[in-house]
């Protein structure tokens, strides 16, 4: 979907991207993380030509981006940023319809698409389509920003700290919303975040950047189990790296199929092992009944979290 080959970018003689080569696969959520100034945002902006690369090649869907009209390129990409970038004097419906109007969709098609996206994001069209951004909460504004990015059914979503300004509860809800959107539509997504837990939660493919280059990339569980350097280990959590790996595995991967005894506290099979550990410690118990669609399907022992292979890659349920 997106390919970088030996891409370089400098500002006033200062190199910010150095011989960068990477490939973003279609249908995946790829997350870029790294310290401030490592080149994350510059990498994203070069994809839709908000920044021009100085050397190397960037391809989108097999075509070099320099050979595509910039307007056509950007219309094939959705773009969502931390501040959401909504036009304050436009209604929710007008904001969402920005790109479809540029593409000269007819009014009926635009109206239907706005309502479809608002419904999908849990915002009743009759209630929200005529509101203005200042009449929305921060989470609602962010939802509208995501809806606008998706309005013209882009081939890829580019997201630069899209949830950075939200409170923790709303942020967690939006992360789940993004995962739901991805499951529904299978969009290719490139997301930048400084929040490691967010990156681990969302990423199919995780890229850690350092000094304008890739320090390590792969599945999140692979990076947590085998960081290639002290920098990567410390950036991903340092001494907490083992606990973070529990976030990436579900109860279903470790549960025992036999029913638990009666009156044992319950946990859903899709909960993370880190959530299970918190429940074990919080309730002071050693066994949990595992539920699927509210029905018991097995049990989980606290000792299972302490097994030698506790941080191994997730097993199939």
C-alpha positions in Angstrom: 0.0 0.0 0.0 2.7 2.5 1.1 6.4 1.9 0.3 9.4 4.1 1.4 12.8 3.3 -0.3 15.8 5.1 1.1 13.8 8.3 1.8 15.7 11.3 3.2 14.4 14.6 4.5 16.4 17.6 5.9 15.5 21.0 7.2 18.2 23.6 6.8 20.9 21.0 6.7 19.5 19.1 9.7 18.6 15.5 8.7 15.3 14.4 10.2 14.6 11.4 8.0 17.7 9.3 7.1 17.6 6.6 4.4 14.1 5.4 5.6 12.8 2.2 4.0 9.5 0.7 5.2 6.3 -0.9 3.8 2.8 -0.5 5.2 0.6 -3.4 4.3 -2.9 -3.0 3.1 -5.6 -3.6 5.7 -3.3 -3.2 8.7 -3.1 -0.7 11.5 0.5 0.5 11.5 1.6 2.6 14.5 4.6 4.8 14.5 6.1 5.6 17.9 9.3 7.3 19.1 10.6 10.3 21.0 9.9 13.9 20.0 11.8 14.9 17.0 12.4 11.4 15.7 10.6 12.0 12.4 7.2 10.4 13.0 5.0 13.4 11.8 7.4 14.2 9.0 7.1 10.6 7.7 3.3 10.8 7.7 3.2 14.3 6.1 5.5 13.1 3.3 2.9 10.4 2.3 0.3 13.0 1.4 2.9 15.5 0.2 2.3 18.1 3.0 6.1 17.7 3.1 8.3 16.9 0.1 11.0 14.3 0.5 14.5 15.3 -0.6 15.7 11.9 -1.9 14.5 8.3 -2.3 11.1 7.0 -3.4 7.6 6.9 -1.9 5.0 4.8 -3.5 1.2 4.7 -2.9 -0.6 1.7 -4.3 2.3 1.0 -6.6 2.6 4.6 -8.0 5.3 7.1 -7.1 3.5 9.9 -5.3 5.5 12.6 -7.2 3.8 11.5 -10.4 0.2 11.8 -9.0 -1.6 15.1 -8.9 -1.5 16.3 -5.3 -5.2 16.9 -5.1 -6.0 13.4 -6.4 -3.5 11.9 -4.0 -5.0 13.7 -0.9 -8.5 12.8 -1.9 -7.6 9.1 -1.8 -6.3 9.6 1.8 -8.2 10.5 5.0 -6.3 12.7 7.4 -7.1 13.1 11.1 -5.1 15.2 13.5 -5.0 15.8 17.3 -6.8 19.2 17.1 -9.4 17.6 14.8 -9.1 20.7 12.5 -12.9 21.2 12.3 -14.1 24.4 10.6 -15.8 26.3 13.6 -18.4 28.1 11.5 -19.5 25.0 9.7 -22.0 22.5 11.0 -21.2 18.9 11.8 -22.8 17.8 8.5 -20.8 20.5 6.5 -17.5 19.5 8.1 -18.0 15.8 7.4 -19.0 16.6 3.8 -15.9 18.6 3.0 -14.2 16.1 0.7 -17.4 14.7 -0.9 -18.4 18.3 -1.9 -14.9 18.7 -3.5 -15.6 15.5 -5.4 -18.9 16.9 -6.5 -21.1 14.2 -5.0 -24.8 14.9 -5.4 -26.6 16.2 -2.3 -28.6 13.0 -1.7 -25.4 10.9 -1.7 -23.7 13.4 0.7 -26.7 13.5 3.0 -26.8 9.7 3.2 -23.1 9.4 3.8 -23.1 11.9 6.6 -26.0 10.1 8.3 -24.3 6.8 7.8 -21.0 7.9 9.5 -22.8 9.7 12.4 -24.8 6.5 13.1 -21.7 4.4 13.0 -20.0 6.7 15.5 -22.9 6.7 17.9 -24.1 10.3 17.1 -27.8 10.4 16.1 -27.9 12.4 12.9 -31.2 14.2 13.9 -29.5 15.4 17.0 -26.0 16.3 15.8 -25.8 17.1 12.1 -26.8 20.8 12.5 -24.6 21.4 15.6 -21.4 23.4 15.5 -18.1 22.2 16.8 -18.3 24.4 19.9 -21.5 22.7 20.9 -19.8 19.3 21.0 -17.6 17.6 23.7 -14.0 16.9 23.0 -14.8 13.3 22.3 -17.6 14.2 19.9 -15.4 16.6 18.0 -12.8 13.9 17.6 -15.5 11.5 16.3 -16.5 14.2 13.7 -12.9 14.5 12.7 -12.6 10.8 12.1 -15.9 10.8 10.2 -14.6 13.6 8.0 -11.4 11.7 7.3 -13.5 8.7 6.3 -16.3 10.5 4.4 -15.1 9.8 0.8 -14.1 6.2 1.6 -10.4 6.8 1.3 -7.9 4.0 0.6 -5.8 4.9 3.7 -6.4 6.8 6.9 -3.4 8.9 8.2 -3.8 9.8 11.9 -1.4 12.1 13.7 -2.0 11.9 17.5 -5.8 11.8 16.8 -6.7 11.2 20.5 -4.0 13.1 22.2 -6.2 15.9 23.5 -8.8 13.6 25.1 -9.3 12.6 28.7 -8.3 9.0 29.5 -11.9 7.6 29.5 -12.9 9.2 26.2 -9.5 8.2 24.7 -10.0 4.6 25.6 -13.5 4.7 24.1 -12.1 6.2 20.8 -9.4 3.5 20.6 -12.1 0.9 20.8 -14.1 2.8 18.2 -11.2 2.9 15.8 -10.7 -0.9 16.3 -14.4 -1.4 15.5 -14.2 0.8 12.4 -11.1 -1.2 11.3 -13.0 -4.5 11.8 -16.0 -3.2 9.9 -14.2 -1.7 6.9 -10.7 -3.2 6.9 -9.1 0.2 6.3 -5.4 0.6 6.0 -4.4 3.0 8.9 -1.2 4.7 9.7 -1.3 6.2 13.2 1.2 8.3 15.2 1.1 8.3 19.0 3.3 9.0 21.9 1.3 6.8 24.1 2.9 3.3 24.3 -0.2 1.6 25.7 -2.3 3.1 22.9 0.2 1.9 20.4 0.3 -1.6 21.8 -3.5 -1.7 21.9 -4.1 -0.6 18.3 -1.1 -1.8 16.3 -1.1 -4.8 14.0 2.4 -3.6 13.0 4.5 -1.4 15.4 7.4 0.8 14.2 9.8 2.4 16.8 11.7 5.3 15.3 14.9 6.9 16.5 16.9 9.7 14.9 14.9 9.6 11.7 15.4 5.8 11.2 13.7 2.6 12.3 15.0 1.2 15.5 12.8 -1.9 15.4 9.5 -3.0 13.8 7.2 -6.0 13.9 4.2 -7.3 15.8 3.9 -5.6 19.2 4.3 -8.9 21.1 7.6 -9.6 19.2 9.0 -6.2 20.2 8.0 -6.7 23.8 9.5 -10.2 23.9 12.8 -9.4 22.1 13.7 -5.7 22.0 16.8 -5.3 19.9 18.3 -2.5 22.0 18.2 -0.8 25.4 16.6 2.2 23.7 13.7 0.1 22.4 13.3 -1.7 25.7 13.2 1.5 27.7 10.9 3.2 25.3 8.4 0.3 25.4 8.3 0.3 29.1 11.6 -0.7 30.7 10.9 -2.8 33.8 7.2 -2.9 33.0 7.7 -4.5 29.6 6.5 -7.9 30.9 3.3 -6.5 32.3 2.7 -4.7 29.0 2.9 -8.0 27.1 0.0 -9.3 29.2 -2.1 -6.5 27.6 -1.7 -8.2 24.2 -2.9 -11.6 25.3 -6.5 -12.5 26.1 -7.9 -14.7 28.8 -9.0 -17.1 26.1 -5.4 -17.9 25.2 -4.7 -19.3 28.8 -8.1 -20.4 30.1 -8.7 -24.1 31.1 -11.7 -25.7 29.5 -13.1 -27.3 32.7 -15.9 -25.5 34.5 -14.9 -23.6 37.7 -16.6 -24.1 41.0 -19.8 -22.2 41.8 -19.6 -18.7 43.2 -16.3 -17.9 41.5 -15.9 -14.3 40.2 -16.2 -14.0 36.4 -14.2 -12.5 33.6 -14.9 -12.4 29.8 -12.7 -14.5 27.6 -11.9 -11.4 25.5 -10.4 -9.5 28.5 -6.7 -9.1 28.5 -4.4 -11.0 30.8 -3.4 -7.7 32.4 -7.1 -7.1 33.3 -7.3 -10.6 34.7 -4.2 -10.0 36.9 -5.8 -6.8 38.2 -9.0 -8.7 39.0 -7.1 -11.5 40.8 -5.2 -9.0 42.9 -8.2 -6.7 43.5 -10.5 -9.5 44.6 -7.9 -11.5 46.4 -8.8 -14.7 44.5 -6.8 -17.4 42.7 -9.4 -18.6 40.2 -11.8 -16.8 37.8 -14.7 -18.2 35.8 -14.3 -17.4 32.1 -17.4 -16.3 30.2 -18.3 -16.2 26.5 -21.5 -14.4 25.7 -22.2 -14.5 29.4 -22.0 -18.3 29.6 -19.2 -20.1 31.5 -16.7 -21.8 29.1 -13.8 -22.5 31.5 -11.7 -21.1 34.2 -8.4 -19.2 34.7 -5.9 -19.7 37.5 -3.7 -17.0 38.9 -0.8 -19.4 38.6 -1.3 -19.5 34.8 -0.1 -15.9 34.6 3.1 -16.9 36.4 4.0 -19.8 34.1 7.4 -19.8 32.4 5.7 -19.2 29.0 3.5 -16.4 30.3 5.0 -13.9 28.0 5.1 -16.2 24.9 3.2 -15.2 21.8 -0.6 -15.6 22.1 -2.0 -19.1 21.4 -5.1 -19.7 19.5 -8.1 -20.2 21.9 
